[in-house]
Amino acid sequence: MLKKIVAITLGLGLLAAPAMAQVDLGSGFSATGTVTGTSDYVFRNISQTRSRPAVQGSLELSHESGVYIGTFASNVAFPNTDARQEVDGIIGYRRTIDSFTFDISGVYYGYPGYSEQPGQYQLAFGEAILKLKYELEPVTFVGTAAFSPDFFGSSGNGYWLETGIDWKTPVLDIVLSGRIGYQWIENNARFGAPDYLAYSVYATIPIHWGFSAAVGFYGTNISQSECGGLKVCDNRFIASVSWTF
């Protein structure tokens, strides 16, 4: 059984997050949302849809104090399970001081409708995430650390570390991004794959009226034999279109 290792992020699982618009609700509150169509849904570079397209949505309600809550939803298709959707809940605190932003959050990854069959384990899990960002125009440096006490598929402690860079080009405000991360899992046999390296390069292109497009290359160092003979861990190109309000 192949595993989920899921952003949001907020960015929770979205291929590449476009610049966030915000709707002012008054009293210091604002809301933003995104709808995305993507050729594949990967979480830490492992396909959650068995290399098939996905339709996704996210919504965030934030306060000027930095506190926010949000949700993310997508279709999924895990091998040998009846899981067909993912619905996540997010709560966090985000603050920007000069060019530095930190974001600490708790995420619950849920799979409503999933029922365990004999020999299977619970898919849902929670994770604590710390994100750091430093802007040095036109370059932004980013980093993420995440911990789960009971990772996807009841596979024990899970740790994720990632670093990356975004460069906003002088041409059409296109953002070129690169990421490299490493996932540790306590019980690899239950998870269905070894600890692994994940890497990606992608471009995000703003269009108009809140729309943006993204295209990129996403890979891992997991072989097909280490991935249960499946292609969900293979290197792949992904394209997506998003609308943010």
Contacts in CASP RR format, 6 or more apart in sequence:
PFRMAT RR
TARGET T0000
AUTHOR 0000-0000-0000
METHOD contacts of the structure
MODEL  1
MLKKIVAITLGLGLLAAPAMAQVDLGSGFSATGTVTGTSDYVFRNISQTR
SRPAVQGSLELSHESGVYIGTFASNVAFPNTDARQEVDGIIGYRRTIDSF
TFDISGVYYGYPGYSEQPGQYQLAFGEAILKLKYELEPVTFVGTAAFSPD
FFGSSGNGYWLETGIDWKTPVLDIVLSGRIGYQWIENNARFGAPDYLAYS
VYATIPIHWGFSAAVGFYGTNISQSECGGLKVCDNRFIASVSWTF
1 78 0 8 1.000
1 79 0 8 1.000
1 80 0 8 1.000
1 81 0 8 1.000
1 120 0 8 1.000
1 121 0 8 1.000
1 153 0 8 1.000
1 192 0 8 1.000
2 46 0 8 1.000
2 78 0 8 1.000
2 79 0 8 1.000
2 192 0 8 1.000
2 193 0 8 1.000
2 227 0 8 1.000
2 228 0 8 1.000
2 230 0 8 1.000
2 232 0 8 1.000
2 233 0 8 1.000
3 46 0 8 1.000
3 78 0 8 1.000
3 151 0 8 1.000
3 152 0 8 1.000
3 153 0 8 1.000
3 155 0 8 1.000
3 185 0 8 1.000
3 191 0 8 1.000
3 192 0 8 1.000
3 193 0 8 1.000
4 43 0 8 1.000
4 46 0 8 1.000
4 48 0 8 1.000
4 76 0 8 1.000
4 78 0 8 1.000
4 109 0 8 1.000
4 123 0 8 1.000
4 152 0 8 1.000
4 153 0 8 1.000
5 43 0 8 1.000
5 44 0 8 1.000
5 46 0 8 1.000
5 151 0 8 1.000
5 152 0 8 1.000
5 160 0 8 1.000
5 183 0 8 1.000
5 185 0 8 1.000
5 191 0 8 1.000
6 12 0 8 1.000
6 13 0 8 1.000
6 43 0 8 1.000
6 44 0 8 1.000
6 48 0 8 1.000
6 86 0 8 1.000
6 88 0 8 1.000
6 107 0 8 1.000
6 109 0 8 1.000
7 13 0 8 1.000
7 14 0 8 1.000
7 43 0 8 1.000
7 72 0 8 1.000
7 107 0 8 1.000
8 14 0 8 1.000
8 17 0 8 1.000
8 58 0 8 1.000
8 72 0 8 1.000
8 88 0 8 1.000
8 90 0 8 1.000
8 107 0 8 1.000
9 17 0 8 1.000
9 72 0 8 1.000
9 90 0 8 1.000
9 107 0 8 1.000
9 129 0 8 1.000
9 131 0 8 1.000
10 17 0 8 1.000
10 58 0 8 1.000
10 60 0 8 1.000
10 70 0 8 1.000
10 72 0 8 1.000
10 90 0 8 1.000
10 105 0 8 1.000
11 17 0 8 1.000
11 58 0 8 1.000
11 72 0 8 1.000
12 58 0 8 1.000
12 72 0 8 1.000
12 88 0 8 1.000
12 90 0 8 1.000
12 107 0 8 1.000
13 41 0 8 1.000
13 42 0 8 1.000
13 43 0 8 1.000
13 56 0 8 1.000
13 72 0 8 1.000
13 74 0 8 1.000
14 34 0 8 1.000
14 36 0 8 1.000
14 38 0 8 1.000
14 56 0 8 1.000
14 58 0 8 1.000
14 72 0 8 1.000
14 240 0 8 1.000
14 242 0 8 1.000
15 36 0 8 1.000
15 38 0 8 1.000
15 42 0 8 1.000
15 202 0 8 1.000
15 214 0 8 1.000
15 216 0 8 1.000
15 238 0 8 1.000
15 240 0 8 1.000
15 242 0 8 1.000
16 177 0 8 1.000
16 202 0 8 1.000
16 204 0 8 1.000
16 212 0 8 1.000
16 214 0 8 1.000
16 216 0 8 1.000
16 240 0 8 1.000
16 242 0 8 1.000
17 34 0 8 1.000
17 204 0 8 1.000
17 242 0 8 1.000
18 34 0 8 1.000
18 204 0 8 1.000
18 206 0 8 1.000
18 210 0 8 1.000
18 212 0 8 1.000
18 242 0 8 1.000
18 244 0 8 1.000
19 206 0 8 1.000
19 212 0 8 1.000
19 244 0 8 1.000
20 32 0 8 1.000
20 33 0 8 1.000
20 244 0 8 1.000
21 32 0 8 1.000
21 210 0 8 1.000
21 244 0 8 1.000
21 245 0 8 1.000
22 30 0 8 1.000
22 31 0 8 1.000
22 32 0 8 1.000
22 62 0 8 1.000
23 30 0 8 1.000
23 31 0 8 1.000
23 32 0 8 1.000
23 245 0 8 1.000
24 30 0 8 1.000
25 31 0 8 1.000
25 61 0 8 1.000
28 63 0 8 1.000
28 64 0 8 1.000
29 61 0 8 1.000
29 62 0 8 1.000
29 63 0 8 1.000
29 64 0 8 1.000
30 61 0 8 1.000
30 62 0 8 1.000
30 63 0 8 1.000
30 64 0 8 1.000
31 59 0 8 1.000
31 60 0 8 1.000
31 61 0 8 1.000
31 62 0 8 1.000
32 59 0 8 1.000
32 60 0 8 1.000
32 62 0 8 1.000
32 244 0 8 1.000
32 245 0 8 1.000
33 57 0 8 1.000
33 58 0 8 1.000
33 59 0 8 1.000
33 60 0 8 1.000
33 244 0 8 1.000
33 245 0 8 1.000
34 56 0 8 1.000
34 57 0 8 1.000
34 58 0 8 1.000
34 242 0 8 1.000
34 243 0 8 1.000
34 244 0 8 1.000
34 245 0 8 1.000
35 55 0 8 1.000
35 56 0 8 1.000
35 57 0 8 1.000
35 242 0 8 1.000
35 243 0 8 1.000
36 54 0 8 1.000
36 55 0 8 1.000
36 56 0 8 1.000
36 57 0 8 1.000
36 58 0 8 1.000
36 240 0 8 1.000
36 241 0 8 1.000
36 242 0 8 1.000
36 243 0 8 1.000
37 53 0 8 1.000
37 54 0 8 1.000
37 55 0 8 1.000
37 56 0 8 1.000
37 240 0 8 1.000
37 241 0 8 1.000
37 242 0 8 1.000
38 53 0 8 1.000
38 54 0 8 1.000
38 56 0 8 1.000
38 238 0 8 1.000
38 239 0 8 1.000
38 240 0 8 1.000
38 241 0 8 1.000
39 53 0 8 1.000
39 238 0 8 1.000
39 239 0 8 1.000
39 240 0 8 1.000
40 47 0 8 1.000
40 49 0 8 1.000
40 51 0 8 1.000
40 52 0 8 1.000
40 53 0 8 1.000
40 54 0 8 1.000
40 236 0 8 1.000
40 238 0 8 1.000
41 47 0 8 1.000
41 48 0 8 1.000
41 49 0 8 1.000
41 54 0 8 1.000
41 56 0 8 1.000
41 74 0 8 1.000
41 75 0 8 1.000
41 76 0 8 1.000
42 48 0 8 1.000
42 218 0 8 1.000
42 236 0 8 1.000
42 238 0 8 1.000
44 160 0 8 1.000
44 181 0 8 1.000
44 183 0 8 1.000
44 198 0 8 1.000
45 198 0 8 1.000
45 199 0 8 1.000
45 200 0 8 1.000
45 218 0 8 1.000
45 219 0 8 1.000
45 220 0 8 1.000
45 233 0 8 1.000
46 193 0 8 1.000
46 220 0 8 1.000
46 222 0 8 1.000
46 232 0 8 1.000
46 233 0 8 1.000
47 231 0 8 1.000
47 232 0 8 1.000
47 233 0 8 1.000
47 236 0 8 1.000
48 54 0 8 1.000
48 74 0 8 1.000
48 76 0 8 1.000
48 77 0 8 1.000
48 78 0 8 1.000
48 86 0 8 1.000
49 74 0 8 1.000
49 75 0 8 1.000
49 76 0 8 1.000
49 77 0 8 1.000
50 77 0 8 1.000
50 78 0 8 1.000
50 79 0 8 1.000
50 230 0 8 1.000
50 231 0 8 1.000
50 232 0 8 1.000
51 231 0 8 1.000
51 232 0 8 1.000
51 234 0 8 1.000
51 236 0 8 1.000
52 77 0 8 1.000
54 74 0 8 1.000
54 75 0 8 1.000
54 76 0 8 1.000
55 74 0 8 1.000
55 75 0 8 1.000
56 72 0 8 1.000
56 73 0 8 1.000
56 74 0 8 1.000
56 75 0 8 1.000
57 72 0 8 1.000
57 73 0 8 1.000
57 74 0 8 1.000
58 70 0 8 1.000
58 71 0 8 1.000
58 72 0 8 1.000
58 73 0 8 1.000
59 70 0 8 1.000
59 71 0 8 1.000
60 68 0 8 1.000
60 69 0 8 1.000
60 70 0 8 1.000
60 90 0 8 1.000
61 68 0 8 1.000
61 69 0 8 1.000
61 70 0 8 1.000
62 68 0 8 1.000
62 94 0 8 1.000
66 93 0 8 1.000
66 94 0 8 1.000
66 95 0 8 1.000
67 92 0 8 1.000
67 93 0 8 1.000
68 90 0 8 1.000
68 91 0 8 1.000
68 92 0 8 1.000
68 93 0 8 1.000
68 94 0 8 1.000
69 89 0 8 1.000
69 90 0 8 1.000
69 91 0 8 1.000
69 92 0 8 1.000
70 89 0 8 1.000
70 90 0 8 1.000
70 91 0 8 1.000
71 87 0 8 1.000
71 88 0 8 1.000
71 89 0 8 1.000
71 90 0 8 1.000
72 86 0 8 1.000
72 87 0 8 1.000
72 88 0 8 1.000
72 89 0 8 1.000
72 90 0 8 1.000
73 85 0 8 1.000
73 86 0 8 1.000
73 87 0 8 1.000
73 88 0 8 1.000
74 85 0 8 1.000
74 86 0 8 1.000
75 84 0 8 1.000
75 85 0 8 1.000
75 86 0 8 1.000
76 83 0 8 1.000
76 84 0 8 1.000
76 85 0 8 1.000
76 86 0 8 1.000
76 111 0 8 1.000
77 83 0 8 1.000
77 84 0 8 1.000
78 123 0 8 1.000
79 230 0 8 1.000
79 232 0 8 1.000
80 120 0 8 1.000
81 114 0 8 1.000
81 117 0 8 1.000
81 120 0 8 1.000
81 123 0 8 1.000
82 113 0 8 1.000
82 114 0 8 1.000
82 115 0 8 1.000
83 111 0 8 1.000
83 113 0 8 1.000
83 114 0 8 1.000
83 123 0 8 1.000
84 113 0 8 1.000
85 111 0 8 1.000
85 112 0 8 1.000
85 113 0 8 1.000
86 109 0 8 1.000
86 110 0 8 1.000
86 111 0 8 1.000
87 110 0 8 1.000
87 111 0 8 1.000
87 112 0 8 1.000
88 107 0 8 1.000
88 108 0 8 1.000
88 109 0 8 1.000
88 110 0 8 1.000
89 107 0 8 1.000
89 108 0 8 1.000
89 110 0 8 1.000
90 105 0 8 1.000
90 106 0 8 1.000
90 107 0 8 1.000
90 108 0 8 1.000
91 105 0 8 1.000
91 106 0 8 1.000
92 103 0 8 1.000
92 104 0 8 1.000
92 105 0 8 1.000
92 106 0 8 1.000
93 103 0 8 1.000
93 104 0 8 1.000
93 105 0 8 1.000
94 101 0 8 1.000
94 102 0 8 1.000
94 103 0 8 1.000
94 104 0 8 1.000
95 101 0 8 1.000
95 102 0 8 1.000
95 103 0 8 1.000
99 134 0 8 1.000
99 135 0 8 1.000
99 136 0 8 1.000
100 132 0 8 1.000
100 133 0 8 1.000
100 134 0 8 1.000
100 135 0 8 1.000
101 131 0 8 1.000
101 132 0 8 1.000
101 133 0 8 1.000
101 134 0 8 1.000
101 135 0 8 1.000
102 130 0 8 1.000
102 131 0 8 1.000
102 132 0 8 1.000
102 133 0 8 1.000
103 129 0 8 1.000
103 130 0 8 1.000
103 131 0 8 1.000
103 132 0 8 1.000
103 133 0 8 1.000
104 128 0 8 1.000
104 129 0 8 1.000
104 130 0 8 1.000
104 131 0 8 1.000
105 128 0 8 1.000
105 129 0 8 1.000
105 131 0 8 1.000
106 126 0 8 1.000
106 127 0 8 1.000
106 128 0 8 1.000
106 129 0 8 1.000
107 126 0 8 1.000
107 127 0 8 1.000
107 129 0 8 1.000
108 124 0 8 1.000
108 125 0 8 1.000
108 126 0 8 1.000
109 123 0 8 1.000
109 124 0 8 1.000
109 125 0 8 1.000
109 126 0 8 1.000
109 127 0 8 1.000
109 152 0 8 1.000
110 123 0 8 1.000
110 124 0 8 1.000
111 123 0 8 1.000
111 124 0 8 1.000
114 123 0 8 1.000
114 124 0 8 1.000
116 122 0 8 1.000
121 153 0 8 1.000
121 154 0 8 1.000
121 155 0 8 1.000
121 190 0 8 1.000
122 153 0 8 1.000
122 154 0 8 1.000
123 152 0 8 1.000
123 153 0 8 1.000
125 148 0 8 1.000
125 150 0 8 1.000
125 151 0 8 1.000
125 152 0 8 1.000
125 153 0 8 1.000
126 148 0 8 1.000
126 149 0 8 1.000
126 150 0 8 1.000
127 146 0 8 1.000
127 147 0 8 1.000
127 148 0 8 1.000
128 146 0 8 1.000
128 147 0 8 1.000
128 148 0 8 1.000
129 144 0 8 1.000
129 145 0 8 1.000
129 146 0 8 1.000
130 144 0 8 1.000
130 145 0 8 1.000
130 146 0 8 1.000
131 142 0 8 1.000
131 143 0 8 1.000
131 144 0 8 1.000
132 142 0 8 1.000
132 143 0 8 1.000
132 144 0 8 1.000
133 140 0 8 1.000
133 141 0 8 1.000
133 142 0 8 1.000
133 143 0 8 1.000
134 140 0 8 1.000
134 141 0 8 1.000
134 142 0 8 1.000
137 168 0 8 1.000
138 167 0 8 1.000
138 168 0 8 1.000
138 169 0 8 1.000
138 170 0 8 1.000
139 165 0 8 1.000
139 166 0 8 1.000
139 167 0 8 1.000
139 168 0 8 1.000
140 165 0 8 1.000
140 166 0 8 1.000
140 167 0 8 1.000
140 168 0 8 1.000
141 163 0 8 1.000
141 164 0 8 1.000
141 165 0 8 1.000
142 163 0 8 1.000
142 164 0 8 1.000
142 165 0 8 1.000
142 166 0 8 1.000
142 179 0 8 1.000
143 162 0 8 1.000
143 163 0 8 1.000
143 164 0 8 1.000
144 160 0 8 1.000
144 161 0 8 1.000
144 162 0 8 1.000
144 163 0 8 1.000
145 159 0 8 1.000
145 160 0 8 1.000
145 161 0 8 1.000
145 162 0 8 1.000
146 158 0 8 1.000
146 159 0 8 1.000
146 160 0 8 1.000
147 157 0 8 1.000
147 158 0 8 1.000
147 159 0 8 1.000
147 160 0 8 1.000
148 156 0 8 1.000
148 157 0 8 1.000
148 158 0 8 1.000
149 156 0 8 1.000
149 157 0 8 1.000
150 156 0 8 1.000
150 157 0 8 1.000
151 157 0 8 1.000
151 158 0 8 1.000
151 185 0 8 1.000
151 186 0 8 1.000
151 191 0 8 1.000
152 191 0 8 1.000
153 190 0 8 1.000
153 191 0 8 1.000
154 187 0 8 1.000
154 190 0 8 1.000
155 185 0 8 1.000
155 186 0 8 1.000
155 187 0 8 1.000
155 188 0 8 1.000
155 190 0 8 1.000
155 191 0 8 1.000
155 192 0 8 1.000
156 185 0 8 1.000
156 186 0 8 1.000
156 187 0 8 1.000
156 190 0 8 1.000
157 184 0 8 1.000
157 185 0 8 1.000
157 186 0 8 1.000
158 183 0 8 1.000
158 184 0 8 1.000
158 185 0 8 1.000
158 186 0 8 1.000
159 183 0 8 1.000
159 184 0 8 1.000
160 181 0 8 1.000
160 182 0 8 1.000
160 183 0 8 1.000
160 184 0 8 1.000
161 181 0 8 1.000
161 182 0 8 1.000
162 179 0 8 1.000
162 180 0 8 1.000
162 181 0 8 1.000
162 182 0 8 1.000
162 198 0 8 1.000
163 179 0 8 1.000
163 180 0 8 1.000
163 181 0 8 1.000
164 177 0 8 1.000
164 178 0 8 1.000
164 179 0 8 1.000
164 180 0 8 1.000
165 177 0 8 1.000
165 178 0 8 1.000
166 175 0 8 1.000
166 176 0 8 1.000
166 177 0 8 1.000
166 178 0 8 1.000
167 175 0 8 1.000
167 176 0 8 1.000
167 177 0 8 1.000
168 174 0 8 1.000
168 175 0 8 1.000
169 175 0 8 1.000
169 176 0 8 1.000
172 205 0 8 1.000
172 206 0 8 1.000
173 206 0 8 1.000
174 203 0 8 1.000
174 204 0 8 1.000
174 205 0 8 1.000
174 206 0 8 1.000
175 203 0 8 1.000
175 204 0 8 1.000
176 201 0 8 1.000
176 202 0 8 1.000
176 203 0 8 1.000
177 200 0 8 1.000
177 201 0 8 1.000
177 202 0 8 1.000
177 203 0 8 1.000
177 204 0 8 1.000
178 199 0 8 1.000
178 200 0 8 1.000
178 201 0 8 1.000
178 202 0 8 1.000
179 198 0 8 1.000
179 199 0 8 1.000
179 200 0 8 1.000
179 201 0 8 1.000
180 197 0 8 1.000
180 198 0 8 1.000
180 199 0 8 1.000
180 200 0 8 1.000
181 197 0 8 1.000
181 198 0 8 1.000
181 199 0 8 1.000
182 195 0 8 1.000
182 196 0 8 1.000
182 197 0 8 1.000
182 198 0 8 1.000
183 195 0 8 1.000
183 196 0 8 1.000
183 198 0 8 1.000
184 195 0 8 1.000
185 191 0 8 1.000
185 193 0 8 1.000
185 194 0 8 1.000
185 195 0 8 1.000
188 194 0 8 1.000
188 195 0 8 1.000
192 227 0 8 1.000
192 228 0 8 1.000
193 222 0 8 1.000
193 226 0 8 1.000
193 227 0 8 1.000
193 228 0 8 1.000
193 233 0 8 1.000
194 222 0 8 1.000
194 226 0 8 1.000
196 220 0 8 1.000
196 221 0 8 1.000
196 222 0 8 1.000
196 233 0 8 1.000
197 220 0 8 1.000
197 221 0 8 1.000
198 218 0 8 1.000
198 219 0 8 1.000
198 220 0 8 1.000
199 218 0 8 1.000
199 219 0 8 1.000
199 220 0 8 1.000
200 216 0 8 1.000
200 217 0 8 1.000
200 218 0 8 1.000
200 219 0 8 1.000
201 216 0 8 1.000
201 217 0 8 1.000
202 214 0 8 1.000
202 215 0 8 1.000
202 216 0 8 1.000
202 217 0 8 1.000
202 218 0 8 1.000
202 238 0 8 1.000
203 214 0 8 1.000
203 215 0 8 1.000
203 216 0 8 1.000
204 212 0 8 1.000
204 213 0 8 1.000
204 214 0 8 1.000
205 212 0 8 1.000
205 213 0 8 1.000
205 214 0 8 1.000
206 212 0 8 1.000
207 213 0 8 1.000
209 243 0 8 1.000
210 243 0 8 1.000
210 244 0 8 1.000
210 245 0 8 1.000
211 241 0 8 1.000
211 242 0 8 1.000
211 243 0 8 1.000
211 244 0 8 1.000
212 241 0 8 1.000
212 242 0 8 1.000
212 244 0 8 1.000
213 239 0 8 1.000
213 240 0 8 1.000
213 241 0 8 1.000
213 242 0 8 1.000
214 238 0 8 1.000
214 239 0 8 1.000
214 240 0 8 1.000
214 241 0 8 1.000
214 242 0 8 1.000
215 237 0 8 1.000
215 238 0 8 1.000
215 239 0 8 1.000
215 240 0 8 1.000
216 237 0 8 1.000
216 238 0 8 1.000
216 239 0 8 1.000
217 235 0 8 1.000
217 236 0 8 1.000
217 237 0 8 1.000
217 238 0 8 1.000
218 235 0 8 1.000
218 236 0 8 1.000
218 237 0 8 1.000
218 238 0 8 1.000
219 234 0 8 1.000
219 235 0 8 1.000
219 236 0 8 1.000
220 233 0 8 1.000
220 234 0 8 1.000
220 235 0 8 1.000
222 233 0 8 1.000
223 233 0 8 1.000
224 230 0 8 1.000
224 231 0 8 1.000
224 233 0 8 1.000
224 234 0 8 1.000
226 233 0 8 1.000
227 233 0 8 1.000
227 234 0 8 1.000
END
